[in-house]
Amino acid sequence: MKITSPSIKSPAASPLAGARTDSGTSAYASSASTTAGGKGAVDLSAAARNLSSLESSQNDVNVARVQEIRDALASGQLKIDPSRIADGLLASVRDLLK
C-alpha cells in the first residue's frame, strides 16, 4: 500500500532544488561556497545600503528623552490615558483595513 500518490514529485525533481552542474553539485551550493570563501562579491542596491545604514545607527533612541519620561512617570507628572491609546490603535487599524 502506497501512502503518497504517484503524481507527487520528489524534492530533487522540483525547480527549487537547484540546477545540477557537471560535477553533480547544485549551482546554489557551489555559488554559496564561493561567497563563503570570500571570493564572491555582493553589490547592494541603494535601498539596501540605506536600510543597512539605518540598522547600524546608534541614534535610534534618545536616551535623555527616555529618562525624562521615566522620571515624569515615577513622579506622577505624566498621566497615561488608556482610552486615548485605545482610540489611536483603533484608528490605526481602520486605516490599515481601508
C-alpha positions in Angstrom: 0.0 0.0 0.0 1.4 3.4 -1.1 1.0 6.4 1.1 1.9 9.0 -1.4 0.2 9.4 -4.8 2.4 8.9 -7.9 1.7 12.5 -9.0 3.8 13.9 -6.2 7.4 14.5 -7.4 10.4 14.0 -5.2 12.1 17.2 -3.8 15.1 16.6 -6.0 12.9 17.0 -9.1 11.4 20.3 -8.0 12.6 23.5 -9.7 13.6 24.8 -6.2 16.2 22.1 -5.8 18.8 24.0 -7.8 20.3 23.3 -11.1 22.8 20.5 -11.3 26.3 21.1 -12.7 28.6 18.6 -14.3 30.2 17.7 -11.0 26.8 16.7 -9.6 26.6 19.5 -7.0 23.8 22.1 -7.1 24.6 25.5 -8.6 23.3 27.1 -5.4 25.7 25.2 -3.2 28.7 26.0 -5.4 27.9 29.7 -5.5 27.3 29.7 -1.7 30.7 28.1 -1.1 32.3 30.7 -3.3 30.7 33.5 -1.4 31.5 31.9 1.9 35.1 31.6 0.9 35.4 35.4 0.4 36.0 35.2 -3.3 32.5 36.4 -4.3 31.2 40.0 -4.1 27.8 41.3 -3.4 26.5 44.5 -4.9 23.7 46.1 -2.8 21.1 48.4 -4.2 20.8 51.9 -2.9 17.8 51.0 -0.9 19.6 48.0 0.7 22.6 50.2 1.6 20.2 52.8 3.2 18.5 50.0 5.2 21.9 48.7 6.3 23.0 52.1 7.5 19.8 52.5 9.4 20.3 49.1 11.1 23.7 50.1 12.5 22.6 53.5 13.5 23.3 54.4 17.2 20.8 57.4 17.2 17.7 55.3 17.3 16.9 56.1 20.9 17.1 59.5 22.5 18.3 58.3 25.9 17.9 61.7 27.6 14.2 61.9 26.5 13.5 58.3 27.7 15.0 59.2 31.1 12.8 62.4 31.2 9.7 60.3 30.5 10.7 57.7 33.2 11.2 60.4 35.7 7.8 62.0 34.9 6.1 58.7 35.2 7.8 58.0 38.5 6.9 61.4 40.0 3.3 61.3 38.7 3.6 64.2 36.4 2.9 62.2 33.3 -0.6 60.5 33.2 -1.3 57.6 30.9 -4.8 57.7 29.3 -5.7 54.2 28.2 -8.8 55.3 26.3 -6.7 57.7 24.2 -4.2 54.8 23.5 -7.1 52.5 22.5 -8.6 55.2 20.3 -5.3 55.6 18.5 -4.9 51.9 18.0 -8.5 51.6 16.6 -7.8 54.5 14.2 -4.6 52.7 13.0 -6.5 49.5 12.4 -9.2 51.3 10.5 -6.6 52.9 8.3 -5.0 49.6 7.6 -8.3 48.0 6.7 -9.2 50.6 4.1 
